[in-house]
């Protein structure tokens, strides 16, 4: 009888859509672990020097850019230039 129960449980588990299985797994986080995770990032950042944080950020940006095409990088660069121009215009109006 145990074999049949195991087969039934396996069938019920595998007959569920994968999205439901993933949704159930992801929604059950340990709140204590979440709180500690938030503290860890802040503690690490406060223990690093500005140069170390800059180096980490540059490495992360390079990793993100490695997955982008040349056209996507150009588009992002144009958006950055527009944002800088808007910021300059706003700072001129304040002065």
N, C-alpha and C positions, 0 to 999 in steps of 0.2 A: 504494500500500500504506500510505503514511503516513496518508492520510485514514481508512482503515478502522481503523488502530490508534488514532487519536485518537477515533473514534466509539466503539470498544470501551471505551477508558478512560473516556470520558464516561458511557457506559451503566453501567459497573461502579460509578463514583463516585456517580451519581445513583440507582442501584438500592439503595444502602445506606440503612438507616433514618437519619433525621436525628439521632436520639439517639446513634447510633454515631459519626457524623461529628463532632458536637459534643464527645463524650467524648474522641475521639482528639485533637482540637485543644486542648482544655483541659488535657490531662494532660502536654503537652510544654512545660513552662515552663523558662525559662533560670534555673538556680539562682543565677547571679551577679546577674541582674536582680532576683530575689526578695530577695536579701540587701541590695541597694542600696535597694530599695523600703522595706524595714523600717527602714533607717537614715534614710531621708529623712523619714519621719513623726516619728520621735523627735527628729531635728535641728530640724525645723520647730517642733515643740511647745516645745522648750527655748529657741528664739529668740523666742518670743512672750511678751508680758506676760500676767499673769492676766486683765486686762481684755479683751485681744484674744482669748484663749482662750474667755472667757465669751461674748463677742459672737458668735464662730463657733459655739459650742454652741447659743446661742439661735436663731441663724439656721437651724441644722440641725433643731432641735426644731420650729420653725415650719414648715419644709418638710415634715417628717414628719406634723405635725398637720393640714396642709392636705389630706392624702389621707384622713384619718379622718373618719368620720361623728360627729355629736354624741353618739350613744349609745356609740360606741367611746371617745371622749374621756372621757365620764363614767365608764365602766368602768375605764379606766386611772387616772383620778383617785382612784377608790375604792380601787383596789389600792395606790396610793401612800400614801393615808392609813392603810390597814391596816399597811403596811410601817413607816411612821413610828411608829405606836402600838406595834408589836412591838419596835422598836428602843428606844423609851423604856422599855418594861417591862423589857427586858434590862439597860439601863443602871441602872435603879432597883435591880434585884436585885444587881448588882455592888457598889453603894454600900452 
